[in-house]
C-alpha cells in the first residue's frame, strides 16, 4: 500500500543544507525521507542501540532512513543434529 498523495514527505532541512565535510551526522528520526541532495553522503541512523552508517546512493532516494537501519536481529534457526 502506498502513501497517500496529499501527505508531504518528512524532510530535515538542516541535513540538506549542512556542509558535506561533516564526518558524522546522526539522524534520530527514522521517518525522514531521503532526498536527491543527500546522494554521496554517509549518514548515521540511530536504531535504538547504536548509530548505523548508511552511504546514500541514487537507489535510496524516496525511501525512509528507517528502512536501512534495522532495529531487530534476525532469528537464528537451530539446525537439528542427526543422532
N, C-alpha and C positions, 0 to 999 in steps of 0.2 A: 504494500500500500504506500503510495507516495504522499509527500507532504502537501497540504493544501496550498493553492497558488496565492491566496491572499495573505499568507503568513510570510513575513520577511525573514531572511536568514540572520542569525545571530552572529555579528562580526565585532571583533575588538579593534577599534580604530587605532589605539596606541601601538598595537602589534604591527599594523601595516605601515605606519609612519616611522617606526623605530629604525635606527641605523643597523645595517646588516653586519657591522663589525662586532656587535654584542655577542659574546660567546655563549651565554646561557640564558635563554628566555624560557621561563616556566609558565605553562598555562594550567590553571586550576579549573577552568570552565570547559568541560569536555564537550559541551553542546555547541561550541563555537564552530562556524563553518570555515573551511579552508578556501581562501580566495586566490586568484592567479598572482597577486602581488607577493605571495609567500613562497613561490617556487624557488627552489635553491637554498632555502634556509633550513637550518636544523632547529627544530622546536622541541622542547621538553614538555611532555604532557604528564601531569601527576595522576597516577592510577589509584591513589589511596595509600600506597606504601612507599613508593619512590618514583621519581621522575623517569619517564621512558623517552629516549631520544627518537625523534621522527624526522627523517630527511624528506622534505616536501618535494614531490615531483608533480608533473602535469597530470598524472593519473589520480592524484589525491584531491584535485580541485572539485569542490561541490560536496565532498564528504565532510563528516564531523571528525574532530580530533579524537573523540572517544572511541571511534571505530578502530583505531590503530593502536590504542593503548588498553589492552585487556586488563580487567580487574580481578579475574579469577584464573586459577591454574587449571590446566587440562587434567581430567581424571585419568589416572593410570590404571589400566585393567590388568590385573594379575594373571599371568599365564598358568595354566594347570600343568603340573608335572606328572608325567606317567610313572606309575608305580611298578 
